[in-house]
Amino acid sequence: MMTFKTIINCTATVLLLGVFGSVLQAQESPDITAVELREHVRYLASDSLEGRGTGFRGAELAAQYIAGQFKKIGLRPAGNDGTFFHGYDFLLHRELGARTLAAIRSAKKSRSLILQRDFRPLEFSATGAFEGPVVFAGYGITLPSRSYDDYAGIDVRDKAVLIFREHPEKANPHSEFEQAAGLRGKVIRARELGAKAVLIVGGLSTMEMDDLLPFAAVQSGSAAGVLVVTVTRRVADELLGDTGKSLNTLEDAIQTTLKPVSFECQGVTLSLETDLREIRGMSVNVAGLLPGSDNELKEEVVVVGAHYDHLGYGGPGSGSLKPDTRAIHNGADDNASGTAGLIELAEYLASMRASLKRSVLFLAFSGEERGLLGSAAYVEHPTIPLDRIVTMVNMDMIGRLRNGKLIVYGAGTSPGFAELLTRTTPRGIDMKPVPDGFGPSDQSSFYAKNIPVLHFFTDLHEDYHKPSDDWDKIEYEGMETVLGMVAAVTMELASSQERPAYASVAAPRRSGEGRGIRSYTGTIPDFGEQVEGMKISGVTDGSPAAVAGLQGGDIIVKFGAIEIKNLYDYTFALGEYKPGNVVDVVVNRGGEKKTFRLTVGSRK
């Protein structure tokens, strides 16, 4: 785990780059070239950086490298305490404490369960203790469209719920049941019905009697508000008690009839105690300032940003699309490409400083893959006041230009942006403008603060979030072309006399949508701070949330009848309400509880 002090004190680590000696050679030309882009990407996406996971050694090395490049270019340190580094802390992960125990008691037999062999808490479990009866609830699914409800006719309040993974039509990947098969959703459903613990059977078949789910089976985020453990199929059979039924026959019955077979397990009591501790990490954004040449306009700032983190070694809960494969995810396109572009733009614009009236702040963010942590931390604790930032230009995945397709978010966030983009699009580029400023990258953090944004993106591909996203698959000539356009746009933003005006784009977004339905509120999650509830950074103009009166900074703690402890609860809540439903939304605003009446909308 890296610390802010470690990064500050280890600038000499840049010398580790000797294996990529050509990167360290003084640049002969400030021009943006495919050759120089390749060398930056080769290092940033090399195995030695171990996937640049936020909070780990590889990300530390990447931060040092970027800072070294900024220093060589001549940028001014614009982080904390006169350094290039803007630090913040975050929840790195959870780990098991000493008080993690379980036991089964029945008239015939009592025994303690062995941690990591018989049972294992999941990372998003709450910490606490439970003792009481167990209810078998099939797959733990309620799906009205199929007239299926594993909880029909049973009472799970103050009890433990035993459920299978996946769903009764698991052989069909297109089944309607897929939308209700997520572990988080199942746990929230049980919690909302009053259960105090959820036990998830690890193995999917009789060949997997001793299997347990991995500790980080899903991206954990905040705790679920209920105890959550995985148990082996052997233990699950024991938990059925004196019912005379077996796990295998129950599973076959549900899959054959597609009808629930739920009941309270007679004659058995479960004792369970979970102890999970938060481990916090430190990470940094890297900030370098290129001062403008105009005595007055240099106080205004154009931000150019890109995130430098990626998924580390992948694995369950990391966001990898190969979650069962533990391997270095080098993230050449996502986002060594944008980071390399940031460095090359800084060098190029530094050579053009006399033409820049405004200052340009180059920001390399960490924590994007964990939910925009770095950019959210920056806008909450900026080193340059936000009212001085006139535009944020972001680059995330600019290394796979195919058929000239370039997507640019934020085209509607200032009145002149659409024309600016059209005018600066190079020949051979098929530019696809998207008016909305909100999207799955760091520009969203700035747009939520009423700052115009542009986000350049060459689209997803088959290597996205997989170990195969390597440096030799990047289209460097295409990157050079894209960066030529970004440079032209940035030059104009930094040189024009008129400050770009902010425009709110009324466009439905996918944040806060329910499980496979069309419910929509228009809330934009704020990932920069772990709180009890779901904090929002803003609301889309004209959306149901905006009409109801919600605003950035609100922490949603209840949506209709459902308590909201985190983003997962909020997503679950959206799945419980249909477009047109009117719900009371309770928020914490500045320490005061307020209630707003919201009409759930429909995603267009």
C-alpha positions as CSV (number, residue, x, y, z in Angstrom):
1,M,0.0,0.0,0.0
2,M,1.3,3.4,-0.9
3,T,1.2,6.5,1.2
4,F,1.4,10.2,0.3
5,K,4.7,10.5,2.1
6,T,6.1,7.6,0.1
7,I,5.2,9.2,-3.2
8,I,6.6,12.5,-2.2
9,N,9.9,11.1,-1.0
10,C,10.6,8.6,-3.8
11,T,11.1,10.8,-6.9
12,A,14.3,8.9,-7.6
13,T,12.1,5.9,-8.5
14,V,11.8,7.4,-11.9
15,L,15.3,6.0,-12.5
16,L,13.7,2.6,-12.5
17,L,12.7,3.3,-16.0
18,G,16.1,2.4,-17.4
19,V,14.6,-0.6,-19.2
20,F,12.7,2.0,-21.2
21,G,15.6,4.3,-21.7
22,S,14.2,6.0,-24.7
23,V,11.5,7.5,-22.6
24,L,14.0,9.2,-20.4
25,Q,15.9,10.8,-23.2
26,A,15.3,14.6,-23.5
27,Q,12.6,15.2,-26.1
28,E,14.1,16.6,-29.3
29,S,10.8,18.1,-30.3
30,P,7.7,19.3,-28.5
31,D,5.5,18.0,-31.2
32,I,3.0,15.3,-30.4
33,T,4.3,12.1,-32.1
34,A,3.3,8.5,-32.3
35,V,6.8,7.5,-31.3
36,E,6.8,9.4,-28.1
37,L,3.2,8.3,-27.3
38,R,4.3,4.7,-27.8
39,E,7.1,5.0,-25.3
40,H,4.9,6.5,-22.6
41,V,2.3,3.8,-23.1
42,R,4.9,1.0,-23.1
43,Y,6.1,2.1,-19.6
44,L,2.7,2.9,-18.1
45,A,1.2,-0.4,-19.4
46,S,4.2,-2.5,-18.6
47,D,4.1,-5.5,-16.2
48,S,6.4,-3.7,-13.9
49,L,3.5,-1.4,-12.9
50,E,1.3,-4.3,-12.1
51,G,-1.9,-2.9,-13.6
52,R,-1.7,0.5,-11.7
53,G,-4.3,-0.5,-9.1
54,T,-5.2,2.5,-6.9
55,G,-3.4,2.3,-3.6
56,F,-0.7,-0.1,-4.8
57,R,2.9,0.0,-5.9
58,G,2.2,0.2,-9.6
59,A,0.0,3.3,-9.3
60,E,2.7,4.9,-7.1
61,L,5.3,4.3,-9.8
62,A,3.0,5.7,-12.4
63,A,2.4,8.8,-10.3
64,Q,6.1,9.4,-9.9
65,Y,6.6,8.9,-13.6
66,I,4.0,11.5,-14.5
67,A,5.3,14.0,-12.0
68,G,8.8,13.5,-13.4
69,Q,7.6,14.2,-16.9
70,F,5.7,17.3,-15.6
71,K,8.9,18.6,-13.9
72,K,11.0,18.0,-17.0
73,I,8.5,19.9,-19.2
74,G,8.7,22.8,-16.8
75,L,5.2,22.7,-15.3
76,R,4.7,24.3,-11.9
77,P,3.8,21.9,-9.0
78,A,0.0,22.4,-8.4
79,G,-0.7,19.8,-5.8
80,N,-0.5,19.9,-2.0
81,D,2.4,21.6,-0.1
82,G,4.3,22.7,-3.1
83,T,4.4,19.3,-4.7
84,F,2.9,17.7,-7.9
85,F,0.7,15.5,-5.7
86,H,-2.8,16.0,-4.5
87,G,-3.5,13.4,-1.9
88,Y,-6.7,11.8,-0.6
89,D,-7.6,8.7,1.4
90,F,-10.2,6.1,0.5
91,L,-11.6,2.7,1.5
92,L,-9.1,0.3,0.0
93,H,-10.7,-2.9,1.1
94,R,-12.0,-4.8,4.2
95,E,-10.4,-7.7,6.0
96,L,-11.6,-10.3,8.5
97,G,-11.0,-9.6,12.1
98,A,-10.4,-12.2,14.9
99,R,-14.1,-12.4,15.9
100,T,-15.4,-14.3,12.9
101,L,-17.2,-17.4,14.2
102,A,-20.1,-19.7,13.3
103,A,-21.9,-22.7,14.8
104,I,-24.9,-25.0,14.1
105,R,-27.0,-26.4,16.9
106,S,-29.7,-29.1,16.6
107,A,-31.2,-31.8,18.7
108,K,-29.0,-34.4,17.0
109,K,-25.8,-32.5,16.6
110,S,-23.9,-29.3,17.4
111,R,-20.7,-28.2,15.9
112,S,-18.6,-25.1,15.2
113,L,-18.0,-24.2,11.6
114,I,-14.4,-23.7,10.4
115,L,-13.7,-20.4,8.9
116,Q,-12.4,-20.6,5.3
117,R,-13.4,-24.2,5.1
118,D,-17.0,-24.3,6.0
119,F,-18.0,-20.7,5.7
120,R,-16.6,-17.3,4.8
121,P,-18.0,-13.8,5.2
122,L,-18.2,-11.7,2.0
123,E,-16.4,-8.3,1.9
124,F,-19.6,-6.3,1.9
125,S,-21.0,-8.0,5.0
126,A,-21.9,-5.9,8.0
127,T,-20.1,-6.6,11.3
128,G,-22.2,-8.0,14.0
129,A,-23.7,-11.1,15.6
130,F,-26.8,-13.3,15.0
131,E,-28.4,-16.3,16.7
132,G,-31.6,-17.8,15.6
133,P,-33.5,-19.9,13.1
134,V,-32.8,-20.4,9.4
135,V,-35.2,-20.1,6.5
136,F,-34.5,-21.8,3.1
137,A,-35.6,-19.3,0.4
138,G,-34.5,-21.0,-2.8
139,Y,-32.7,-18.5,-5.0
140,G,-33.8,-15.4,-3.0
141,I,-35.5,-13.9,-6.0
142,T,-38.8,-12.0,-6.4
143,L,-39.7,-11.6,-10.1
144,P,-43.3,-10.4,-10.6
145,S,-43.1,-10.7,-14.4
146,R,-42.7,-14.4,-14.0
147,S,-45.1,-14.7,-11.0
148,Y,-42.1,-16.0,-9.1
149,D,-41.4,-15.1,-5.4
150,D,-39.1,-17.2,-3.2
151,Y,-40.4,-15.3,-0.2
152,A,-44.1,-15.9,-0.7
153,G,-45.7,-17.6,2.3
154,I,-42.6,-17.4,4.5
155,D,-41.5,-15.0,7.3
156,V,-37.8,-14.2,7.4
157,R,-37.9,-11.4,9.9
158,D,-35.1,-11.7,12.5
159,K,-33.9,-14.9,10.9
160,A,-31.1,-16.1,8.6
161,V,-31.9,-16.8,5.0
162,L,-30.2,-19.6,3.1
163,I,-30.2,-19.1,-0.7
164,F,-28.6,-20.5,-3.9
165,R,-26.5,-18.4,-6.3
166,E,-27.7,-17.4,-9.8
167,H,-31.3,-18.3,-10.8
168,P,-33.5,-21.3,-11.7
169,E,-32.9,-20.9,-15.4
170,K,-29.1,-20.5,-15.1
171,A,-28.5,-22.5,-18.3
172,N,-30.3,-19.7,-20.3
173,P,-28.1,-16.6,-20.4
174,H,-31.1,-14.6,-21.8
175,S,-33.5,-15.6,-19.1
176,E,-35.6,-12.8,-17.5
177,F,-34.3,-14.2,-14.1
178,E,-30.8,-12.7,-15.0
179,Q,-32.0,-9.3,-13.9
180,A,-32.7,-10.5,-10.4
181,A,-29.7,-12.8,-10.0
182,G,-27.1,-10.4,-8.6
183,L,-25.8,-11.1,-5.1
184,R,-26.2,-7.5,-3.9
185,G,-29.8,-7.4,-5.0
186,K,-30.6,-10.7,-3.3
187,V,-29.0,-9.5,-0.1
188,I,-30.9,-6.2,-0.2
189,R,-34.2,-8.1,-0.8
190,A,-33.6,-10.3,2.2
191,R,-32.6,-7.3,4.4
192,E,-35.7,-5.3,3.3
193,L,-37.9,-8.3,4.4
194,G,-36.3,-8.2,7.8
195,A,-33.6,-10.9,7.6
196,K,-30.6,-10.5,9.9
197,A,-28.2,-12.7,8.0
198,V,-27.9,-14.1,4.4
199,L,-26.2,-17.4,3.7
200,I,-25.2,-18.0,0.1
201,V,-24.4,-21.5,-1.1
202,G,-21.0,-21.4,-2.8
203,G,-21.1,-24.5,-5.0
204,L,-23.3,-24.6,-8.1
205,S,-23.4,-28.4,-8.3
206,T,-22.8,-31.6,-6.4
207,M,-19.2,-31.5,-7.9
208,E,-18.6,-28.4,-5.8
209,M,-19.7,-29.5,-2.4
210,D,-16.8,-27.7,-0.7
211,D,-16.8,-24.5,-2.8
212,L,-17.1,-21.1,-1.2
213,L,-17.5,-17.8,-2.9
214,P,-14.3,-15.6,-2.9
215,F,-14.2,-12.9,-0.1
216,A,-14.5,-10.2,-2.7
217,A,-17.2,-11.9,-4.8
218,V,-18.5,-8.5,-6.0
219,Q,-17.3,-5.0,-6.0
220,S,-18.0,-4.3,-2.4
221,G,-18.4,-0.6,-1.8
222,S,-20.3,0.1,1.4
223,A,-21.4,-2.6,3.8
224,A,-24.8,-4.2,3.1
225,G,-26.4,-3.6,6.5
226,V,-26.8,-7.3,7.2
227,L,-24.5,-10.2,7.8
228,V,-23.5,-12.0,4.6
229,V,-21.6,-15.3,4.4
230,T,-21.0,-18.0,1.9
231,V,-21.3,-21.7,3.0
232,T,-20.4,-25.0,1.4
233,R,-23.2,-27.3,0.0
234,R,-22.3,-29.7,2.9
235,V,-23.0,-27.0,5.5
236,A,-26.2,-26.0,3.6
237,D,-27.5,-29.6,3.9
238,E,-26.8,-29.5,7.7
239,L,-28.7,-26.2,7.9
240,L,-31.8,-27.8,6.4
241,G,-32.2,-29.5,9.8
242,D,-34.9,-32.1,10.4
243,T,-36.9,-31.4,7.2
244,G,-35.9,-34.6,5.5
245,K,-35.0,-32.6,2.4
246,S,-31.7,-32.3,0.7
247,L,-30.2,-29.3,-1.2
248,N,-29.9,-31.3,-4.4
249,T,-33.6,-32.4,-4.5
250,L,-34.7,-28.8,-3.6
251,E,-32.6,-27.4,-6.4
252,D,-33.9,-29.9,-8.9
253,A,-37.5,-29.2,-7.9
254,I,-37.2,-25.5,-8.4
255,Q,-35.4,-25.8,-11.7
256,T,-37.9,-28.3,-13.0
257,T,-41.1,-26.6,-12.0
258,L,-39.9,-23.0,-11.8
259,K,-41.9,-22.8,-8.6
260,P,-40.5,-21.8,-5.2
261,V,-40.0,-24.4,-2.5
262,S,-39.3,-22.2,0.6
263,F,-39.7,-23.2,4.2
264,E,-38.3,-22.6,7.7
265,C,-35.6,-25.2,8.6
266,Q,-37.0,-27.0,11.7
267,G,-34.8,-28.1,14.6
268,V,-31.7,-26.0,13.7
269,T,-30.2,-22.8,15.2
270,L,-27.4,-20.8,13.7
271,S,-24.9,-18.7,15.7
272,L,-22.9,-16.3,13.6
273,E,-20.5,-13.5,14.3
274,T,-18.7,-11.5,11.6
275,D,-15.9,-9.1,12.2
276,L,-14.8,-7.0,9.2
277,R,-12.4,-4.1,9.5
278,E,-12.0,-1.2,7.0
279,I,-8.5,-0.8,5.6
280,R,-8.0,2.7,4.2
281,G,-5.4,3.6,1.6
282,M,-3.9,6.8,0.3
283,S,-3.6,7.8,-3.3
284,V,-2.7,10.9,-5.3
285,N,-3.7,12.9,-8.3
286,V,-0.8,14.5,-10.1
287,A,-1.2,18.2,-10.9
288,G,1.0,20.5,-13.0
289,L,0.3,24.1,-14.0
290,L,1.2,25.9,-17.1
291,P,0.7,29.6,-16.4
292,G,-1.0,31.7,-19.0
293,S,0.7,34.7,-20.6
294,D,-2.0,37.3,-20.2
295,N,-1.8,39.2,-16.9
296,E,-5.5,39.1,-16.3
297,L,-6.8,36.0,-18.1
298,K,-4.0,33.8,-16.6
299,E,-6.1,33.7,-13.4
300,E,-8.6,31.6,-15.4
301,V,-7.8,27.9,-15.9
302,V,-8.5,25.2,-18.5
303,V,-8.1,21.8,-16.9
304,V,-6.9,18.9,-19.1
305,G,-7.3,15.5,-17.4
306,A,-6.9,11.8,-17.7
307,H,-6.9,9.0,-15.2
308,Y,-3.8,6.9,-14.8
309,D,-5.1,4.0,-12.7
310,H,-6.4,0.6,-13.8
311,L,-7.5,-2.7,-12.3
312,G,-4.2,-4.1,-10.9
313,Y,-4.3,-7.9,-11.0
314,G,-8.1,-8.0,-11.6
315,G,-10.0,-10.8,-9.9
316,P,-13.5,-10.8,-8.4
317,G,-14.9,-7.4,-7.4
318,S,-12.3,-5.5,-9.5
319,G,-14.4,-4.7,-12.5
320,S,-12.5,-7.0,-14.7
321,L,-14.4,-8.7,-17.5
322,K,-12.3,-11.8,-16.8
323,P,-13.0,-11.9,-13.1
324,D,-12.0,-15.6,-12.7
325,T,-8.5,-14.8,-14.1
326,R,-6.0,-13.3,-11.7
327,A,-3.5,-11.6,-14.1
328,I,-2.0,-8.2,-14.6
329,H,-4.5,-5.9,-16.3
330,N,-2.1,-3.5,-18.0
331,G,-4.8,-1.1,-19.2
332,A,-2.9,0.3,-22.3
333,D,-6.0,1.9,-23.7
334,D,-7.7,2.3,-20.4
335,N,-6.1,4.6,-19.6
336,A,-2.4,4.6,-20.3
337,S,-3.4,6.1,-23.7
338,G,-5.1,9.2,-22.1
339,T,-2.2,9.6,-19.6
340,A,0.4,9.5,-22.4
341,G,-1.7,12.0,-24.3
342,L,-1.8,14.2,-21.2
343,I,2.0,14.2,-21.0
344,E,2.5,15.0,-24.7
345,L,-0.1,17.7,-24.6
346,A,1.6,19.3,-21.7
347,E,4.9,19.3,-23.6
348,Y,3.3,20.7,-26.7
349,L,1.3,23.4,-25.0
350,A,4.4,24.4,-22.9
351,S,6.1,25.2,-26.2
352,M,3.1,27.4,-27.2
353,R,2.8,29.2,-23.9
354,A,3.1,32.7,-25.5
355,S,-0.1,32.0,-27.3
356,L,-2.0,30.9,-24.2
357,K,-3.8,33.6,-22.4
358,R,-5.3,31.4,-19.8
359,S,-3.4,29.0,-17.6
360,V,-3.7,25.2,-18.2
361,L,-3.8,22.7,-15.3
362,F,-2.8,19.2,-16.2
363,L,-4.4,16.6,-13.9
364,A,-3.7,12.9,-13.8
365,F,-6.3,11.2,-11.7
366,S,-6.2,8.0,-9.7
367,G,-9.2,6.1,-8.4
368,E,-11.3,6.4,-11.6
369,E,-11.8,2.7,-11.8
370,R,-13.1,2.6,-8.2
371,G,-15.7,5.3,-9.0
372,L,-14.1,8.6,-10.0
373,L,-12.5,8.8,-6.6
374,G,-9.6,11.0,-7.6
375,S,-11.5,13.6,-9.6
376,A,-14.3,13.7,-6.9
377,A,-11.6,14.3,-4.3
378,Y,-10.1,17.1,-6.4
379,V,-13.3,19.0,-6.9
380,E,-14.1,18.7,-3.2
381,H,-10.6,19.9,-2.2
382,P,-9.2,21.8,-5.2
383,T,-5.8,23.4,-5.3
384,I,-7.2,26.0,-7.6
385,P,-10.6,27.5,-6.8
386,L,-13.3,26.0,-8.9
387,D,-14.7,29.4,-9.9
388,R,-11.4,30.0,-11.8
389,I,-11.8,26.8,-13.9
390,V,-13.5,27.6,-17.2
391,T,-13.6,24.2,-18.8
392,M,-12.4,20.6,-18.1
393,V,-11.1,18.6,-21.1
394,N,-10.9,14.9,-20.4
395,M,-9.3,12.0,-22.2
396,D,-10.2,8.4,-21.4
397,M,-9.4,5.6,-23.8
398,I,-8.1,7.4,-26.9
399,G,-5.9,4.6,-28.3
400,R,-8.3,2.6,-30.5
401,L,-9.3,4.9,-33.3
402,R,-11.3,2.7,-35.6
403,N,-12.8,3.9,-38.9
404,G,-12.0,7.4,-37.7
405,K,-14.7,7.2,-35.0
406,L,-14.2,9.6,-32.1
407,I,-16.9,10.2,-29.5
408,V,-16.9,13.5,-27.7
409,Y,-19.1,14.0,-24.6
410,G,-20.1,17.4,-23.4
411,A,-20.7,19.0,-26.8
412,G,-23.8,20.7,-25.3
413,T,-22.3,21.9,-22.0
414,S,-21.4,25.3,-23.5
415,P,-23.1,27.1,-26.3
416,G,-20.1,27.3,-28.6
417,F,-18.7,23.8,-28.1
418,A,-20.6,22.1,-31.0
419,E,-19.2,24.6,-33.5
420,L,-15.7,24.4,-31.9
421,L,-15.7,20.6,-32.3
422,T,-16.9,20.7,-35.8
423,R,-14.3,23.3,-36.8
424,T,-11.3,21.5,-35.2
425,T,-12.2,18.0,-36.3
426,P,-9.3,16.7,-38.6
427,R,-9.9,15.2,-41.9
428,G,-10.5,11.5,-41.6
429,I,-12.1,11.7,-38.2
430,D,-15.8,10.8,-37.8
431,M,-16.6,12.9,-34.8
432,K,-19.7,11.8,-32.8
433,P,-20.8,14.6,-30.5
434,V,-22.8,13.8,-27.3
435,P,-24.4,16.8,-25.8
436,D,-24.5,15.5,-22.2
437,G,-21.5,16.2,-19.9
438,F,-22.2,13.3,-17.5
439,G,-20.6,10.0,-18.5
440,P,-18.5,7.2,-17.1
441,S,-15.3,9.2,-16.6
442,D,-13.7,12.0,-14.6
443,Q,-15.3,14.9,-16.5
444,S,-18.5,14.1,-14.6
445,S,-17.0,15.3,-11.3
446,F,-16.4,18.8,-12.9
447,Y,-19.7,19.0,-14.8
448,A,-21.5,18.3,-11.5
449,K,-19.9,21.5,-10.3
450,N,-21.4,23.5,-13.2
451,I,-18.1,23.6,-15.2
452,P,-18.3,23.0,-19.0
453,V,-16.6,19.8,-20.1
454,L,-15.4,17.9,-23.1
455,H,-14.5,14.2,-23.0
456,F,-12.7,12.5,-25.8
457,F,-13.1,8.7,-26.2
458,T,-12.5,6.3,-29.1
459,D,-15.1,3.7,-27.8
460,L,-15.0,0.3,-26.2
461,H,-13.4,-2.8,-27.7
462,E,-12.9,-6.5,-27.1
463,D,-9.9,-6.0,-24.8
464,Y,-11.7,-3.5,-22.5
465,H,-11.1,-4.4,-18.8
466,K,-9.3,-7.6,-19.7
467,P,-5.6,-8.6,-19.3
468,S,-5.3,-8.4,-23.1
469,D,-5.4,-4.6,-23.2
470,D,-1.7,-4.3,-24.0
471,W,0.6,-1.6,-25.4
472,D,1.1,-3.3,-28.8
473,K,-2.6,-3.1,-29.6
474,I,-2.7,0.7,-29.5
475,E,-3.1,2.6,-32.7
476,Y,-0.5,5.3,-32.1
477,E,-1.0,7.2,-35.4
478,G,-4.6,7.4,-34.5
479,M,-3.8,8.7,-31.1
480,E,-1.6,11.4,-32.6
481,T,-4.5,12.5,-34.8
482,V,-6.9,12.6,-31.8
483,L,-4.4,14.6,-29.8
484,G,-4.0,17.0,-32.6
485,M,-7.7,17.8,-32.3
486,V,-7.5,18.0,-28.4
487,A,-4.6,20.3,-28.7
488,A,-6.5,22.6,-31.1
489,V,-9.5,22.7,-28.9
490,T,-7.5,23.4,-25.7
491,M,-5.5,26.1,-27.5
492,E,-8.7,27.9,-28.4
493,L,-10.2,27.5,-25.0
494,A,-7.0,28.9,-23.4
495,S,-6.6,31.7,-25.9
496,S,-10.1,33.1,-26.6
497,Q,-11.1,36.3,-24.9
498,E,-14.5,35.1,-24.0
499,R,-15.0,32.6,-21.2
500,P,-17.1,29.6,-22.1
501,A,-20.6,29.8,-20.6
502,Y,-21.9,26.8,-18.7
503,A,-25.0,25.0,-20.1
504,S,-27.1,22.4,-18.3
505,V,-28.1,19.6,-20.7
506,A,-31.5,18.1,-20.2
507,A,-30.7,14.5,-21.2
508,P,-31.7,11.3,-19.5
509,R,-28.8,9.4,-18.1
510,R,-28.4,5.8,-16.9
511,S,-27.2,6.6,-13.4
512,G,-29.7,5.2,-10.9
513,E,-31.6,2.9,-13.2
514,G,-33.3,-0.2,-11.9
515,R,-32.5,-3.8,-12.7
516,G,-33.3,-4.1,-16.4
517,I,-36.3,-1.7,-16.2
518,R,-36.9,1.8,-17.5
519,S,-37.1,3.6,-14.2
520,Y,-35.2,6.9,-14.2
521,T,-34.6,9.7,-11.7
522,G,-31.6,11.6,-13.1
523,T,-29.4,11.5,-10.0
524,I,-25.7,11.5,-10.4
525,P,-23.8,9.5,-7.7
526,D,-20.9,11.1,-5.8
527,F,-18.2,8.5,-5.3
528,G,-15.7,10.8,-3.6
529,E,-16.9,10.3,-0.1
530,Q,-18.1,7.2,1.8
531,V,-21.3,8.1,3.7
532,E,-24.3,6.3,5.2
533,G,-26.7,6.7,2.3
534,M,-26.2,7.6,-1.4
535,K,-24.6,11.0,-1.9
536,I,-25.4,12.7,-5.2
537,S,-23.0,15.1,-6.9
538,G,-25.8,16.6,-9.0
539,V,-29.1,16.0,-10.9
540,T,-29.7,16.1,-14.6
541,D,-31.5,19.3,-15.6
542,G,-35.3,18.7,-16.1
543,S,-35.1,15.2,-14.6
544,P,-37.5,13.8,-12.0
545,A,-34.9,14.4,-9.3
546,A,-34.5,18.1,-10.4
547,V,-38.2,18.7,-10.5
548,A,-38.6,17.2,-7.1
549,G,-36.0,19.6,-5.6
550,L,-33.0,17.3,-5.1
551,Q,-29.6,18.9,-5.5
552,G,-25.9,18.1,-5.5
553,G,-24.6,17.3,-2.0
554,D,-27.9,15.7,-0.9
555,I,-27.5,12.2,0.7
556,I,-30.4,10.0,-0.1
557,V,-31.2,7.9,3.0
558,K,-34.7,6.6,2.1
559,F,-36.4,6.0,-1.3
560,G,-40.1,5.1,-0.8
561,A,-40.2,2.3,1.7
562,I,-36.6,1.3,1.3
563,E,-33.7,2.4,3.5
564,I,-30.7,3.6,1.5
565,K,-27.3,2.8,2.8
566,N,-25.3,2.9,-0.4
567,L,-25.5,3.0,-4.2
568,Y,-26.5,-0.6,-4.4
569,D,-29.5,0.0,-2.2
570,Y,-30.5,2.9,-4.4
571,T,-30.3,0.8,-7.6
572,F,-32.3,-1.9,-5.9
573,A,-34.9,0.7,-4.8
574,L,-35.3,1.9,-8.4
575,G,-36.1,-1.7,-9.4
576,E,-39.0,-1.8,-7.0
577,Y,-40.8,1.2,-8.5
578,K,-42.2,1.7,-11.9
579,P,-42.3,4.9,-14.1
580,G,-45.1,7.0,-12.9
581,N,-44.9,5.9,-9.3
582,V,-44.8,8.7,-6.8
583,V,-42.4,8.2,-3.9
584,D,-41.2,10.1,-0.9
585,V,-37.4,10.6,-1.0
586,V,-35.7,11.4,2.3
587,V,-32.4,13.2,2.1
588,N,-29.8,14.4,4.5
589,R,-29.0,18.0,3.5
590,G,-26.5,19.8,5.6
591,G,-27.3,17.6,8.6
592,E,-31.0,18.2,8.3
593,K,-33.5,15.5,7.1
594,K,-35.8,16.7,4.3
595,T,-38.5,14.8,2.3
596,F,-39.2,15.4,-1.3
597,R,-42.0,13.9,-3.4
598,L,-40.6,12.4,-6.7
599,T,-42.4,11.0,-9.7
600,V,-40.3,8.2,-11.1
601,G,-39.6,8.8,-14.8
602,S,-38.9,6.6,-17.7
603,R,-35.6,6.3,-19.6
604,K,-36.0,7.3,-23.2
